[in-house]
Structures are given as C-alpha cells and as structure tokens.
Amino acid sequence: MLGIYDCFGYDGSFNVPFEERYRLIKLVGFDCVMLWWSDKFGRGTGYQEDVRLAKKTGLEIDNIHTPVHEQNCLSSDNLDGESVYQTYRQCVEDCAAFNIPTMVIHLPTDKYPVNELGLKRLEKIIHKAEDKEVQIAFENLENVNNLGMVLNAFQSNYVGFCYDSCHHQNYAPDIDLLNKYGNRLMALHLHDNGGKRNQHQLPFDGNIDWTDVMKKISLTGYQGATTLEPMNWDYEDLSMQEFLDCAYQKAKQLNDMRKL
C-alpha cells in the first residue's frame, strides 16, 4: 500500500475542505492516509470526522499522529505533564473507537530525559493500548537517547518504532536507526531533506540516499505501507493535484525499491 500524511500544506488554515483533499489523494492513486489528530496548527475542531471522510473516498487509515505541542512535558510533575498523559490515553481510546491500528508519538527531545514519572505514565498508556489492541509507534527526532530507553523498557508487541527519514538525516545521521530498531518498525514517515531544517521535501529532491534507506527498510521485514510525510513548502508553484500526483509517483518508486 502507498500512503501520505493528510496535512501536507496548501494553506495553514486548511481552507481546502478535507473531503476534497481525500478525493484528490485517492484520485492520484494512494491507498491510505496518516491523519493529524489534533486541533493545533490551524486544524481546528472536527478532525475526528476525517476518518469518515477518508474512508468515504475508499482510503484506509494507516495511523494517527498524536499532538506534539506538549511532548517535552511527558516527565513533568505538573499540570502540563498530566495533560500530555491524558492526551495520549485519549488517543488510544480514539484509535480503538475508530478502528485505527496505530498511533505515532513524539517522545521528548533528549534535553528533557524521560524520568521515572514519564516511564510510569508510558506504562499506563501502553497497558491501555494492549487492552485496546492499538499499536504505539515512537518516532525518531532529536531524541535518540529517550527513544532507545523507551523501546528497551517496553518490549510489548504493541510498542514499536516510527522511522522518519528527514529527522534521521538532521538529528542522528551517524546512528543506524533502521538496523537498531528495524525489527520493531511499525510506521514510516518518508520525506527528503536538502538542508539543515526539516524541509519535508518529496523523495529524491534532497540529499537522502534512498537506495540505502529502502534496502534497509526491506531488510527489516516490515510489511506495512510505504507512507510519505511531505509538505508543499518547496512546491508552491504546483497545484494540489499536481503535488499529489508527483508525490504518488515518488512513493511508487520507493515502494518498488523495497522489492529489489
């Protein structure tokens, strides 16, 4: 299956109705979407309705991306920390209610080490996920120490790794994350990068060695969807359909590379 993140740009206030986004995503050939599960970044309320709208067009839901705005507060012994904990618990409930198999979580950056309180909160969240049969995929960012600790601490079949190619290039290029955690790979955020910032470019438009990346993904035994997480920031000259058509062709090329 081929998939794409649904909030790929084109107006930060999302004036293009999501029903139209999903129609175009399906029209160009994608099979599934990853959903932004929050009212932040200008999304507003009603994001849960996106499940119905996406499925109405024939798209499957690969995963949801949980809110990121308070991610560094996971271990904080205050109301912000409690808010993060309750948000993730609710995301587990939402996935179960909407029959979504996987949720992606940003652990804190390594400037905010996950402490005993943070681990206890994660343990409770994971127990709920196991009970609801929801997978939790922790994404690599500037957090490789926290990521390694959490994946080592929780060996559950419902806990795994979300590989983000651009974050890997920016934050930990000398660490072979797919070799370390590939046997627990649950989700992919594939996009390119040609500079120091997270550009979220389409694959093959930046500096990432996609032959190497896709070979390593193939060797993990991962059987899930090939999913992109691009933004239109460097493609403002393209219409939404042109951008999506280009994205689909690149996703198809990456998927074919998994078979070599």
N, C-alpha and C positions, 0 to 999 in steps of 0.2 A: 504493500500500500504506500501511496505517496500523500504527504500531508503538509500543511502550512499553518503558521500562527495566524489567528484571525485579526489581530490588531496590528497590521503591517504598515500603518501610516495612512496618508491621504486625509489630512485634516485632523488635528488633535482633538477637536470636539466631536468627531465621528458623525459629521452631518450626512455622510452617505449611510443610508439605513443598513443595518447588519443583514437583513434579509437579502439585500442586493449584493452585499459582499459575498455571502454564501452562494448565491446564484452564480456569480462570476467564478468563484473558486471551483465550484462543481463543473461549470461550463468548460473551463480550460483543461480539466481532466483530473484534478485532485480527488482523492478518495476520503480524506479525513481532515479534521482541523484540531488545533490545540486552542483552547479558549482562555482568554484573560478573565480571571474570576475575581473581579473587584470593581468598585465604582470609582477608583482612582484613575489618574492620568486622563481625566476628562471623560471617562466612560459613562459615568452616571449610573443611576439605578436601572434595574431591568435586565442586567446582564445574564441572569439565570434563564431568561426567556430565549437566550441564544441557543440553548440546547435544542429546543423545539424547532427554531428557525433553521438551524443547520441540518437537523435530521429531516426536515420537510423537503430539503433540496436533494436528499439522498446521501449526505455526508455523514460519516461516523465521527464520534468524538474520541480522539486518541488520549487526551489528558486535559486537565485544567492547570493553569499557572496560578498558584496561590498568591495573595497580596505580598508585596515586598517592602512596603514603606516602613514597617517597624521590625524588619528582620534582625537588626542588630540588638534588639531588646530581649531576645529569647531568654537570656540568663539573668535579666534584671529583676530584682526583688522589689517590684513596684507595680503600679497600675499598667504601665506600658508593657511590662513583661507578661502580666496576666492577660492583657489584650491580645498579644501575639498568640499565646497559648490557646485562648478561646477561639481565635480566628481559625487556627489550624484544625481544631476539633470540629468546628462548624464545616470546614471544607471536607472533612471525612464524611460527615453526615450528608452533605450535599452530593458528593460523589455517589454514595450509596443510593440516595433518593433518585438521582437522575441516571443511574446505571452507567457511570463513568469509571473506567477501570483504574485510572492513575491520576495522582496529583503531584505536581512538582513544587518543591520547597527550596527557597534560598536560605541556607544557613548563614549565620553572621559572618562577617569578614573576620580574618584572623586577629584584627585589632580588638575584637570582642570574643575572647575564648569562651567556648561553651563550658560552663561550670556544672557543679553537681545539681543545682536547681534546674538548669537548662536540660540536663540529661533526664531528670525526673519528669519534666514536662514532656519531653520527646517520648519517653517510655509510655506515658499515659496515652499520648496521641497514637503511638504505634499499636498499643493494645486495642484501642478502638478501631484502628484500621484493620487489624487482623480479624476482629469480630465482624466487621462490615465487609470484609474481603476487598479492601481498597489498597492498592499499591502506593507507596510513598517513594518518590524518586528525588534524591537530594542532588542539587545542581552544583557544578564547579564554578566558582567565581574567584575572588581574591580571598579564598577560604580553605586552601588545601589542607591545613592542619585540622581545622574543625571538621572538614569533610571526612578525612581519614579516621579521626577519632570516633565520629558518629557511626560510620559504616562498620568499623571494627567492633563497636559497642553493641550494635544491634544486627544480629545475624539472621533475622527473620526473613522468610521468603517474601514478605510484603514490604521489605525495605531494600532500596537499590539506588542506582546511580543514573542521573540525567547528564549526559555528555553535551557540553556546549563548546563548539569548536572555536568560536571567536574569543570567549573567555579564556580558553586554554592557551591560545596564542598570546593573549595580552598579559595574563597573570602567572602562568606556570609553564612556559614553553619547554623548560628543561626536564619536566616531570612527565613520564609516560603514563598518563591517567588511564588510557584505554587498556594498557597492559595491567595496571594495578587493580582497576575496578571493573574491567570489561565483563567479567563473569557475572556481574550484578547489574548490567546495563538494562534499564527499563524505558528510557526515553532519549530522544535526540533533539538537540537544538543546533541545526546546521546552518551556518552563515559565515561569510568571509570577512576579512579584515585587511586593509591596506595601510593602516597607520596605528597610532598608539591608542586611539579611543575605540570604543565599541561601535563600529560603523554599521554593523548588521547588513553588510552587502550580500548580494546574491553570490552563490558559489562560483568560483573561477574568475571573479572580478577583483580579488585581493591577492594576498601573499600565502595563503594556506596551501600546503601540499596535499591536494585531495586524493591523489593516488595512495599516499601513505595513510591518510586518515581512513579512507574507505576500506583499505586492506585490513587495517587493524580492527575496524568495526566488524568486518566479515569474520575475522578470526575469533571474535568473542562468542560467536554462535547466536548473536542477537537476531531474533526473528520478527521484531516489531517493524513499525512503519519507518520509512525514510522521511523525516519531517524537517522543514526549513523554518527558521525564525528571522526572516529578513525584514528590513524597513525600507520605505521608499525614499529615504533621505537623500540618497545619491542618484535618484531616478525620477526627479520631479518633472522631467520632460516627457515621461511616459504616462499614458492614461492608466487607470486602474487595471483595465483588462489587458493592456499591453504588458504591464508589470507582472501580472499574474501569469500570463502566457509564458513570459520569459522565465519566471520562477519555476513553472511546471517543467519546462524543457530542461532546466538545470537539475531539478530534483530527479527527473527521469534518468539523466546522465549519471548522477551519483548512485542511484539505485542499481543501474546496470553495472557499475563498478564493484558493487558488493558481490556480484555473481562471478567475477573473474577469478 
